[in-house]
Amino acid sequence: MTQPGPPLRQTVMRRLLTPSAKTLLTVGALALGGAFFTGWPFLPFVTGGAGGEAEIVRIETPTSDYARYAVRLIGVPGDSPHGFIESDRRNLTPGVVLPVIYMRDRPVRILPIEFFVPWTRPIWLALVGFAALALGLHEKDKAKTAKPADPET
């Protein structure tokens, strides 16, 4: 007769608090896959983007998570707004200058350089993924080099 094991919740919590190499490698692979999936729309900014500054021209209607601003790129001809950006800072006023990344061939596409705007999620996921992969490989190497217990004691 078998005895019932611990509840599933306890084993999941134990696995999360003391992860094995396999768990860490799985988390790392999932995080890197999520970074690739969420970062794909922003790939053109890596290959064809340029850094610059943008001045806020007017405040637009905010979304539920982010404030929305119409901006004009500094150094690009034209007085009308060149595009819109979303920012996690809701207290910006017209005239404030922000660092941005914009597409060289289409300056309408603009991303602000901030920590928690939507386009930085792939970066955070990639950091978590690489950290989990490194810890998983470390745990795997540690398990390989661990000495077996001495059976005589």
N, C-alpha and C positions, 0 to 999 in steps of 0.2 A: 504494500500500500504506500502510495507516495503522499508526502505531506505537501500541503499547498505552499507555494513560494510567497515571497513578499509581494505586496501589491505593486502593480505596474508603475504607479506614481513614484514609489520609493526607488525602483531601479532606474527610472528615467532621471530622477534628481541625482542619484549617485553617479550615473553616467555623465551628467552635465558638470557635476562638481569635481569629479576625478576622471577626466576623459582619457580614453585609451588613444593610442596612436591612430587607430582606424577611425575613431570618432572625430579626432582633430583633422585628419586628412579629408574626411567627408565634409566637414564644416568648411574647410578651406576651399574645396572644389566647388561647393554650392555658392560660397561668397564670390569666388572669382567668376563663376557662371553668371551670377546676378550682376556683377560689375560689368561684364561684357554686354549683357542684355540691356541694362539700363543706360549704358554709355554709348551704345551704337548710334543713337540720334545725334550725339555731340561729336562724333568722329571727324566730321568736316572741319570743325574748329581747330582740331589738332593738326590736320594736314594743310588747311588753307586759311587759317586765322591769323590775325595780327593783334598785337596789344596796343592799347591806346587809352584815352580818357574820354569820358562822356559827361556832359552837363545835363542835369535834370531840367527839363523845360516846363513840364506840368505833371501834376499828380492825377493818375487815372483811377478808375474804380478798382478797389483791391479785390483779390480773390480771398477765399477763406483762409489760406495759409500765408500768402505773401502779398506785399504791397506792390503796386504796378505803377511804373513811371514812364512817361514819354521822355526820350533823351535825344540830344544832339551831339554827334561826335565832334570832338575838338580836332581841328586840323583837316577835316573833310569839308569841302565847299557846301554851302547851303545853310540857310537860317531856320528852315522848318525842321521839325523832329525827324530824325533818321530812323528811329525804331523805338521799341518798348523793351523794358527790362523788368524782371521780377526780383524783388529784394526781400530778405527777411527783416530788414530794418524799416519800420513804418514811420519813423520820425524824420525822414529826409524832406527837405524843402527845395523848391525851385532855386537853381543857381549852384547847388552842391555839385562838385565834380567827383566822379567815381572812376576807378580803374576798370577797364572792360576788355573783353576779347570780342572782336568782330570779324566777319568774313570779308576778305579783301575784295572779292568780286561782287559781293552783295552786302553792303554795309548796313542793310536793314536788319540783318540777323546779328544781335548783340547779346552777349552774356556778361553780367557783372562778375567781378572777381571778389567773392566773399566766401566765408566758410560753409554756410549751411543753405545755400541756394540749391535748387533742384539738380543742376548739372554737376554738383560736387558729390552727389550720392555714389556714383560709380567709383570715385576716388576713395571714399571711405570704405566701400565694400571691398575694393581691391586691397586696401591696407589690412583689413580684417582677414581677408582670404590669405594673403601672404604670411601674416603672423600665424594663423592657424596651421598653414602648411609647414612653416618653419618649426613650430612646436610639435606638430605631428611627426616630422622627420627626426626631431631631437628625441622624442619619446621612443620612436622605433629603434634608433641607434642605441639608446639607453637600455632597451629591452634586449638587444642583441649582445651587448657587452656586459650585461649583468652576470655575476658569478652565480652558478647554481648553489643551492644550499648544501652544506656539508652533511652527508647522511650519517656520519658517525657521532654527531653531537645532538 
